[in-house]
Amino acid sequence: MRPKRPMPPMPRLTAAATAAGVTALLLAPAATARAHDRPAGPGTIVAVEETGRVSAADIAKNLRDAGIDASRVRYGATWYRVLYRTTDSGGSATTASQLVVLPHRRESSLPVVSWLHGTTVHRGEVASVNPSSTDRRAALLFASTGRAVSAPDYVGLGKGEGFHPYGDPAATVSASVDALRAARTLTHGTGRTLRPKVQISGFSQGGPATMMVGRALQRKGGDAYFRPGALAPVAGPFDLSAFEAAAADDAIAHSSLYLAYFVTAWNRTYGLYDSPGEAFRAPYDQRIEELFDGHHTARELREELPATSKDLFTPGFLERIRKPEGMLERRMRALDRTCDWRPEVPVHLFHAGGDRDVVFAHARHCAGQLEENRADHRLTDVGDHDHNTTVRQALPRIVDFFDRQEP
């Protein structure tokens, strides 16, 4: 066993500390100097806006209050909201935010988890901003087991710039990998290091994101330092074409909200219509893009929108979703195959048979592709639970899976 070293002192920072002051404390002098010499590259920390400390007892209570098994909690943690440089779906430079959580453990070399969140329509509901979010709790759980955690908000959510290009592969991967690079810099500023192997997990939208980020890190040139250590996607829509077609047919829960978010985001990213009236019925066509501006909560959207896609979209546009062609078909098909490769590390899929938002067939779709590629994988049904309960049931199991993968 490696001898334990005294835990490096953590910087004493207040939750409302100024960005410039916090960044100066955390960044090594060489890194700070280099930032003045050339334009900030992807993964460069722009600012650390807030920080806070939480005890192991408080983490455990927070988890129990949300119905998450807290028996694996061992350590307290310090969390940071970090702004960093990355690129958007078009490859242009932008700023994104993330939550970084570091455990209060003595080891100077920390295992690391990348936690990738699910569908989020309101930019204030992500882990770096909302302390009550399931994603904040997930990050605290992993950190309380002794792991450093990078939980990116993705492009266009949290405190980042622009709009969120929902599901776009390029922006998803860049925001997540660059978040890890920024987390490594921050951790180095506290006198510790992150281990190269990243344990990656994510829920819902974060399920395919887990597979995309894992594949990017496994590829030669994906990152000079990080590589995948284990993959644990939860309740992901791995067959996007089938998911959106089911939403068009009102065959899943919250169909109109999911499909409207997809259509408005992909229109901004790729261009799906010339005017909202081509896709949306009146009077919704007059306000739909304003509603999906990142400043309306899911509850507000459900109050504003009809419950069914057939009452929100024009018949012709729904048929386009059911039978996509051209650019739309190519981009959707690419997201039907996020599991169609051979990870060099174990994959453990988690889903719930009772999920009516993302049905269990999506987990089988992913498992089937992994099977065809002879990948080391396993699929666990966590029970008769709805979509959001699925992740709360899966999180402790993911900790156990990650524990088994560490040397």
N, C-alpha and C positions, 0 to 999 in steps of 0.2 A: 504493500500500500504506500501511496505517496504521503510523506509527512505533511501534516497540516501547518499552514502558515497563518500568522495573525491576519485577521481580516483588515484590508486597507481601509483607512478612514473615509467615510462617505462625505461628500461636500455638503455643508450645511446651507440649504437653499430654502427660501420661503416659497409658498405656492404662487405668490404674485410677483416673484422676482422679475426684474426686467430682462428681456431677451439678451441684450448685449452683455450684461453682467454674468448671467448664467453661462452663456456660451464661453466667455473668457475663462471661467472656472473649469469648465469641462474639457476644452480642447487643449491638446498638447501644444506648446509654443511653436514647434515646427509646422504643425498643421495650420495654425493661425497665420503664421507668416506666409505660407504658401498660398493661402486664400487671397492675399493681396497681390500676389505675383501673376495670377492667371485667372480666367473665368472659372467659377465654381463648377466642377464636374459632377456627374451623377453620384449620389450618395454623400455629397458634401453637406455637413450640417450648416443650416442657415441660422437657426436659433433654437434654444431650449426654452420654451415659453413658461412652463410650469413644472413643478415637481412636488412630491409628497411622500411621506413615509407611512407605512401601515404595518401593524404588528401581525404575527401569525394568528393570534386570537381574533383580531378584527377580520382578517381574511376568512377564517373559518366561519365566523358569524355571518359575514356577507354572503358566503356560498350557501350556508344553510337557509338563510332567508329567501334565497332564490330557488330552493329545492335541489341544490347540487350537493352531492356527497362530499363532506369536508374531511374525511378521515385521513386523507393523504397529505394534509397541510403539515409542513415542518418548519418553515421559515417565514419571517416577516420580509418585507420588500420595500424598495424605493422605486417610485414610478416617475416617468418624465414624459412630457409632451414635446416632441422633437419635430421641427420643420427641417426639411432636407430637399436637396435638388434631385430631380428625376426628369423623365421625359413623358410626354403625353402620347396619345394614339397615333399622332402624325410624326412623332420623333422630335418634336420641339421641346426645348427646355422649359420646365415648369417647377413649381414648388408644391410638395405634398407634406402631409403630417402623419405622424405615427405615435403610438404609445410604446415606450420602452420600459420594461420592468426588470429590475435587477434584484436577485435574492440577497438576504442578509446571511450569507454563508462565508466560511473562512477561506475556502479554496480560491486561488487566484485565477484558475482556468475554469470557465463556466461552459457547460453544455447550453445549447441555444435552441429555442423553438420559434418558428415563424407561424403566427396565428392569423388566418385569413378569414375575414368576416363575410357574412351573408348579405343578401339583398337589403340595402338601406337607402331609403328615398330622401331622408332628411340629413343634411350634412352635420347636424349637431347630435346625432344619435350614435356616432361611432365611438370606439373605445377611448380615444385620446381626449374626447370632450365630455362624454356622458359617463359619470361614475357608476350609474345604475345599470348600464348596458350589460347584456350577457357577455359581450366581447371583452369588456373590462374585467369581468369576473373570471372569464377563461384565462386571460393573461395573468391575473393574480394567482389563480390555481396553479398554473405551470410554474410561475416564479416561486411559489411557496414550496415546491418540490425541489428547489435548488437550481432551477434553470433560468437563464436570461431569456427574455421574451421580446420579440419584435412583432408588433401588431399594427401593420400599415392600415391607414384609412383609405387607401387607393387614391388615384387622381380625382380631384374635384369634390372630395368629401372632407369633413373635419375642417382644418384651417388652411387647406390647400387652395390653389388657384383654379379657376375655370369650372367647367361642369364635369360630371362623372360619366365617362364613356362606358356605361354599364356592360360588363362582360367582354370588353375589347381585350384580346390576348396580349397585344404589345404593351398597352398601358398597365395591364394587370401584372405582367412579369416585371416590367421596369420598376414600377412602384414598390414591389415586394422585394426584389433583389437590392435595389438602392436603399431601401429601408434597413436591410441587414448590414449594408456597408456603413450607414450612418450609426446604427446601433453598435457596431464594432468600434467606431471612433469614440463614441460616448463611453463605452465600457473601458476602453484604453485610458481615457481621461480619469477614471476612478482607480487606476492602478491594476486593472485586471484585463483578461483577454477572453475572447469567445473562441470556442473550439470550432474547427472547420466544418464538422458534420452537423447539418441543420435538420432537426426534426420538424417536419412541416405538417400542419393540420389546418382544416378550415371547414366551415359550415355553409351549406346551401350554395350560394354563388362561390363561396370559398372552397367548395369541393372540387370543381373543375380547376379553380385557381391553384389548389394544392398540387394537382397533377401537372399543370402547366409550369409552375415554378420549379417543381422537382425535375421535370424534363430539362428545363433551361439550365439548372445547376449541374445536371449530369453531363450535358453536352460539353465538349471541349471548347473552351473559350467563353463558357457561360459566366464564370466568375473566376478570378485568379486565386481566390482563397476558399470560398464556401463550396460545399458539395452536399448532396442530399444524404441524410442519415436514416430516415424512415418517413413514410407517408401515411397519413391517417385522415382521409377525407370523410366528411359527414353529410349525408342527405343532399348530395349534389345533383343538379340537373345535367347529367352526363350525356343525354341525348337531347340536345337543345331543339332540334327540329321537331321532335315528338312533343317536347314540353310546350313550345309555342303553338303547335297545332292543337294540343289539348286545351290550351288557354283560349284559342279561337273558338273551340267547340264548347266552351264552358264546362269542361270535363274535370277541372281541378278547382280547388278552393282559391278564392281571391283572384279569379281568372282575369277580370278586367283590369285590376291594378297591375298585376305582373305584366300583362301584354302592353298596357299603355306605357309603362316605364320602359320596357324594351323598345317599343316603337319610337317614342320621343327621343330616347338616348341614341338609338342607332340612326335616326334621322339627322341628329346633330353631328354624329360621327361620320356617317357614310352617305347620307342622303337617300331617304326612302320615298319622299313625296315633295311636290313643289309647294303645296299649301296644305294646312291641316285638314281642310274640308275634303281632301281626297281620301283621307284615312278615317276621320272621325265624323260622326253624325253631329248635326246642330242640336243644341247650342254648345255642345262640348268643344267643338272645333275652335270656338272663339277664345277659350281659356286654357286649353289643355297644356300648352307649352309653358304658360305661366305657372300652372299648378305643379308641374314637374321641374321646378327651378332649383330644387335642393333646399328650399326653405319651408316646405309644407310637410307635416308629419304623415305617416301612413293613415292614422285615424282621420285627419283632415281630408285626405284624398278619398278615403272610403265614404265620407259624408258628402263629398262633392260629386263623385262618379256613380254611375249606375252599377249594380252588382254584377251584371253580365256583359260579356264582350259583345254579344249581339245587339245590345242596346247602346253601346258606346261607339262601335266601329261601323263603317259602311260595309255592306255585303261583299262588294268587290275587293276591298282591302283584306277582309278576313280570308277570302279565297286565296289571295296572294300569300298569306301566312301559311295556309294549309298546303299550298303547292308552290313553294318559292322557286324563282328562276333567276338566272344571271348572277349578279353580284350578291344578292341576298342569299341565294342558295349556296354559293361558294363559302360565304362567311359563316353561315349557320352550320354547314356540313363540317367545317373545320372544328367547330365546337361540339360536334357529335363524336369526335375522335380524340378527346383529351387523354383517354386511357389507352390509346392504341400505340403503345411502345413498351419497351421492356426495362422497367426500373431495375437498377442493380442493388436495390435495398428493399426490405419487406414493405408491403402495402397492406394496411388493414382498413377496409371499408366499414363504416357504420351507417345504418339506416334503421328506420322503424316501419314495421308493416302497417301501422295505422296512419302513416303520413298521407294526407290528402292534398297537400300543396305540391310536393315533389314525390310522386309515387315510387314504391319500392322497385319497380321495373328499371328505374335509372341506375340503381346500384347493381342490378344484374347485368345491365348493359355494359357498365364499366368492368365488372368482374369477368364478363365474357371476353372483352378485348384483352384484358390482362392474361386470361387463360390462353388465348390464341398466341400470345407472345411469350408464353411459358414463364411468366413472372411469378415471383413468390408473393402470393396474396391470400387474403382471407376476408370473408364477408360476415358481419355479425348483425342480426336483427335485434335491436334493443327493446322491441316490444310494441304493444298496441298504443302508440303515442302520436300526438299531433306533431306538426313540423317543428315548432319551437321547443317542445319538450324533448324532442329527439336529441338535440345537442346537449341539454342538461343531463340526460341519461348517458350520453356517450363520453363526456369529458373525463370522468374518473377512469373509464376503461382505456381511454387514450393514454392517460398517465401510466397505467400498468403496461400498456404496449410499448411505450417509449422506454420505460424502465428496463424492459427485457432486451432492448436493442443497445443499451450503453455498455461499453467494455468494462 
